[in-house]
Amino acid sequence: MPNGLQLEKALDLLRAELVTEQAKMTEWTTRAAWLAFMRFGRRRFDAAATPDSDGLLFQYGTYAFSGRPMFTVDLTRQFDVTDDDGEHVHYVQVHCELRYEPEPDLKALGSFDSWFFHDAGADLDEWFAAVEGRLALLLGRRPSEIDLHEEPV
């Protein structure tokens, strides 16, 4: 999307949204992170002019990425980075990972993932509502860990 925000600013913008939401809350919860991610997800960036160049990914499951198993909710924004000729170079993903102790009710959720792409014709509010339904069990909980990071993929 021409004239959008610079891709290089995405992680800083997500961090600022989380800080803003945290300032409103007396206790940091999944709901606070989700509200911040929704605001971040509505912002448009200067991504390539293709239907899959600016996407949101919601995924969860129990993983042992940090050494011990944790139930992880990963709120991700993915951008297609192209060269001057418009050819795909790589993707950049900006992650907000919320980690919880792997309690039986969370483990029972299994794993799930869902994508939304801004320029593919889907309705963002419908996607947000569907994702929030999947988060219902977690919205009032406090994550054990929160990790914000960016990576090329």
C-alpha positions as CSV (number, residue, x, y, z in Angstrom):
1,M,0.0,0.0,0.0
2,P,1.7,3.2,-1.1
3,N,1.9,6.0,1.4
4,G,1.4,3.7,4.4
5,L,3.7,3.3,7.4
6,Q,7.3,2.2,6.8
7,L,7.8,-1.6,7.3
8,E,10.9,-0.8,9.4
9,K,8.7,0.9,12.0
10,A,6.3,-2.1,12.5
11,L,8.0,-3.6,15.6
12,D,8.3,-0.2,17.2
13,L,4.6,0.5,16.5
14,L,3.5,-2.8,17.9
15,R,5.6,-2.2,21.0
16,A,4.0,1.3,21.4
17,E,0.5,-0.1,21.0
18,L,1.2,-2.6,23.8
19,V,2.6,0.1,26.1
20,T,-0.5,2.2,25.5
21,E,-2.8,-0.6,26.3
22,Q,-0.8,-1.6,29.4
23,A,-1.1,1.9,30.7
24,K,-4.9,1.6,30.6
25,M,-4.9,-1.7,32.5
26,T,-4.5,-2.3,36.2
27,E,-3.3,-5.9,35.4
28,W,-1.6,-7.0,32.2
29,T,-3.8,-9.7,30.5
30,T,-4.2,-11.4,27.2
31,R,-7.1,-9.0,26.5
32,A,-4.7,-6.0,26.7
33,A,-2.3,-7.7,24.2
34,W,-5.2,-8.6,21.9
35,L,-6.6,-5.1,21.9
36,A,-3.1,-3.7,21.1
37,F,-2.6,-6.2,18.3
38,M,-6.0,-5.3,16.8
39,R,-5.1,-1.6,16.6
40,F,-1.7,-2.6,15.1
41,G,-3.4,-4.9,12.6
42,R,-5.7,-2.1,11.4
43,R,-2.7,0.2,10.6
44,R,-1.6,0.0,7.0
45,F,2.0,-0.2,5.9
46,D,3.8,0.6,2.7
47,A,3.8,-3.0,1.6
48,A,4.0,-4.4,-2.0
49,A,0.9,-4.1,-4.1
50,T,0.0,-7.8,-4.0
51,P,-2.9,-9.6,-2.3
52,D,-0.6,-11.4,0.1
53,S,2.0,-8.7,0.9
54,D,0.5,-7.7,4.3
55,G,-0.9,-10.4,6.4
56,L,-2.0,-11.2,10.0
57,L,-1.4,-14.6,11.5
58,F,-3.0,-15.9,14.7
59,Q,-1.7,-19.3,15.9
60,Y,-1.5,-21.2,19.1
61,G,-0.3,-24.5,20.5
62,T,1.9,-26.1,23.1
63,Y,5.6,-25.9,22.1
64,A,9.0,-26.2,23.7
65,F,10.8,-23.4,21.8
66,S,12.4,-22.0,24.9
67,G,13.4,-25.4,26.4
68,R,10.2,-26.3,28.4
69,P,6.7,-26.7,26.9
70,M,4.6,-23.6,27.1
71,F,1.2,-22.9,25.6
72,T,2.0,-20.1,23.1
73,V,-0.3,-17.7,21.4
74,D,1.5,-16.0,18.5
75,L,0.0,-12.8,17.1
76,T,2.0,-12.1,13.9
77,R,2.1,-9.5,11.1
78,Q,3.9,-10.6,8.0
79,F,5.1,-8.4,5.2
80,D,6.4,-9.3,1.7
81,V,9.7,-7.5,1.1
82,T,10.4,-6.9,-2.6
83,D,13.3,-5.5,-4.6
84,D,13.1,-2.4,-6.8
85,D,11.6,-4.5,-9.6
86,G,8.8,-5.7,-7.4
87,E,10.3,-9.2,-7.1
88,H,9.9,-11.1,-3.8
89,V,13.1,-11.0,-1.7
90,H,11.8,-12.4,1.6
91,Y,9.1,-12.0,4.3
92,V,9.5,-10.1,7.5
93,Q,7.4,-11.2,10.5
94,V,6.7,-9.1,13.6
95,H,5.6,-11.4,16.5
96,C,3.9,-10.9,19.8
97,E,4.2,-14.2,21.6
98,L,2.2,-14.8,24.7
99,R,3.3,-17.8,26.7
100,Y,1.3,-19.6,29.4
101,E,2.0,-22.6,31.7
102,P,0.6,-25.7,29.8
103,E,-2.4,-26.3,32.0
104,P,-4.7,-29.2,30.9
105,D,-7.5,-26.8,29.6
106,L,-5.0,-25.1,27.4
107,K,-3.3,-28.3,26.2
108,A,-6.8,-29.6,25.3
109,L,-7.1,-26.7,22.8
110,G,-4.5,-28.4,20.6
111,S,-3.1,-26.2,17.9
112,F,-4.7,-23.7,15.5
113,D,-3.7,-21.1,12.9
114,S,-5.6,-18.6,10.8
115,W,-4.4,-16.0,8.3
116,F,-5.9,-12.7,7.1
117,F,-4.5,-10.6,4.2
118,H,-5.4,-7.0,3.9
119,D,-5.7,-6.9,0.2
120,A,-7.3,-10.2,-0.5
121,G,-10.9,-9.1,-0.1
122,A,-11.8,-10.6,3.3
123,D,-13.4,-8.6,6.2
124,L,-11.0,-7.7,8.9
125,D,-13.6,-7.3,11.6
126,E,-15.0,-10.8,10.9
127,W,-11.5,-12.2,11.2
128,F,-10.9,-10.4,14.4
129,A,-14.2,-11.7,15.8
130,A,-13.4,-15.3,14.9
131,V,-10.0,-15.0,16.4
132,E,-11.3,-13.5,19.6
133,G,-13.7,-16.4,19.9
134,R,-10.7,-18.7,19.9
135,L,-9.1,-16.5,22.6
136,A,-12.1,-16.6,24.9
137,L,-10.5,-19.0,27.4
138,L,-7.4,-16.8,27.7
139,L,-8.7,-13.2,27.6
140,G,-8.7,-12.7,31.4
141,R,-5.5,-14.6,32.0
142,R,-2.0,-13.1,32.5
143,P,0.7,-14.6,30.3
144,S,3.7,-16.0,32.0
145,E,6.0,-14.5,29.4
146,I,5.6,-12.0,26.5
147,D,8.1,-11.8,23.7
148,L,8.2,-9.2,20.9
149,H,10.5,-9.8,18.1
150,E,11.0,-9.4,14.3
151,E,12.5,-11.9,12.0
152,P,13.1,-12.5,8.3
153,V,11.6,-15.7,6.9
